[in-house]
Amino acid sequence: MSFPRGKSPPWLPPIEARVPLLVVRQHWLPLALDLAVPTLLVGAILTGAGFVALITAQMVLVVLAAAALWAAMACVRWYATSFTLTPRTMVLRRGVIVRSSRLIALETLQHVTTEQSLLGSLLDYGTVDLSMLSGSRERLSRVPDPEFVRDRIFATRLDG
């Protein structure tokens, strides 16, 4: 299904109808750390199940189900956190059950800075700090390739 040039699908809100120039999700490291807990838990239970007679099959299944639920929630939480850059705005989304969305107009942007730790430099992630003319700030943590994101924001702002 196609729409005339310049027209957006009627079911999309106006801000979402714009073609995103950049969509950024958090780096894979927080997701890997969140998934390490259920993985270690399952490994410990399965290892212990062979040695301890007190662990029943039902207990193992409950632990496996809890670990699977934990892992699924970690993946959904990671996927639900995003930063979208459009030609005139930035949209920050967070949350799974309670969703929050913040819309920032590019013309209100004053400064964009980046920070990277040593580990962040090695794994190519960091923090992008946005300062608005109103004095408010927004921090995007664990962003992959933060210098690229900063440069893309400035290039978009200068083009508009």
C-alpha positions in Angstrom: 0.0 0.0 0.0 1.5 3.4 -1.0 0.5 6.9 -0.1 1.0 10.1 -2.2 4.3 11.8 -1.6 4.2 13.9 1.5 1.1 12.2 2.8 1.3 9.8 5.7 -0.9 6.9 6.6 -4.0 8.1 8.4 -3.6 5.7 11.3 -0.2 7.1 12.4 0.0 10.1 14.6 1.7 13.1 12.9 5.0 12.8 14.8 5.3 9.0 14.0 4.4 9.6 10.4 7.8 11.3 9.7 10.5 9.1 8.4 13.0 8.5 11.2 16.5 9.4 10.3 18.0 7.4 13.2 16.6 4.9 15.7 18.9 4.0 18.5 18.4 1.3 21.1 20.7 0.7 24.1 24.0 -1.2 23.7 23.8 -5.0 23.9 25.8 -5.0 27.1 22.9 -4.1 29.5 20.8 -6.8 27.9 23.7 -9.4 28.2 24.1 -8.5 31.9 20.4 -8.8 32.5 20.4 -12.2 30.8 23.4 -13.4 32.8 21.4 -13.6 36.0 18.7 -16.1 34.8 21.4 -18.0 32.9 23.6 -18.4 36.0 20.5 -19.3 38.1 19.4 -22.0 35.6 23.0 -23.3 35.4 23.3 -23.5 39.2 19.9 -25.3 39.6 20.6 -27.8 36.8 24.1 -28.5 38.2 22.7 -28.8 41.8 19.8 -31.0 40.7 22.2 -33.8 39.9 23.9 -33.6 43.4 21.1 -32.7 45.7 18.3 -35.2 46.3 16.0 -32.5 47.8 15.5 -30.7 44.4 12.4 -32.1 42.7 11.5 -31.9 39.0 8.7 -29.4 39.9 11.2 -27.1 41.5 13.5 -27.2 38.5 10.5 -26.4 36.2 9.5 -23.5 38.4 13.0 -22.1 38.3 13.3 -22.6 34.6 9.9 -20.8 34.1 11.0 -17.9 36.3 14.3 -17.6 34.5 12.5 -17.6 31.1 10.1 -14.9 32.3 13.0 -12.8 33.7 14.8 -13.2 30.3 11.7 -12.3 28.3 11.1 -9.2 30.4 14.8 -8.1 30.1 14.5 -8.4 26.3 11.2 -6.5 26.2 12.6 -3.8 28.5 15.7 -3.4 26.3 13.7 -3.2 23.1 11.2 -0.7 24.6 13.9 1.8 25.3 14.6 3.8 22.2 15.7 7.2 20.8 14.3 8.3 17.4 15.6 11.2 15.5 13.3 12.8 12.8 14.0 15.9 10.7 12.6 18.2 13.4 12.3 16.3 16.6 13.8 13.7 18.9 11.6 11.2 20.6 12.8 9.3 23.7 10.7 6.3 24.7 11.1 4.2 27.9 9.1 1.6 29.8 7.1 -1.6 29.2 4.1 -1.5 31.5 4.2 2.2 32.2 5.3 3.8 28.9 6.8 7.3 28.9 7.6 9.3 25.8 9.4 12.6 25.6 9.4 14.8 22.5 12.1 17.3 22.0 12.1 19.8 19.2 15.6 20.2 17.6 15.4 24.0 17.7 15.3 23.9 21.5 18.5 21.9 21.7 21.5 23.9 23.0 24.3 21.4 23.6 25.0 17.7 22.9 27.9 16.1 24.7 29.2 12.6 25.0 30.9 10.6 27.7 32.7 7.2 27.5 34.3 5.1 30.1 37.3 2.9 29.4 35.0 -0.1 29.0 32.7 2.0 26.9 35.5 3.0 24.6 36.5 -0.7 24.2 32.9 -1.8 23.5 31.9 1.4 21.7 29.1 2.7 23.9 28.6 5.7 26.1 26.3 8.5 27.3 24.8 11.3 25.2 23.8 14.3 27.2 21.3 16.7 25.7 20.9 20.2 27.1 17.9 22.3 26.1 17.5 26.1 26.0 15.0 25.8 28.8 17.8 24.5 31.1 16.4 20.9 31.2 18.7 18.0 30.4 18.2 14.5 29.1 20.7 11.7 29.4 20.7 8.8 27.0 22.8 6.1 28.7 24.5 3.1 27.1 24.2 4.4 23.6 26.1 2.5 20.9 28.6 4.8 19.0 27.8 8.0 20.9 29.9 10.2 18.8 28.0 9.1 15.7 24.7 9.8 17.4 25.9 13.3 18.5 27.2 14.1 15.0 23.9 12.9 13.4 21.9 15.1 15.8 23.9 18.2 15.0 23.9 17.5 11.2 20.1 17.1 11.3 19.7 20.3 13.4 21.8 22.3 10.9 19.9 20.9 7.9 16.6 21.9 9.4 
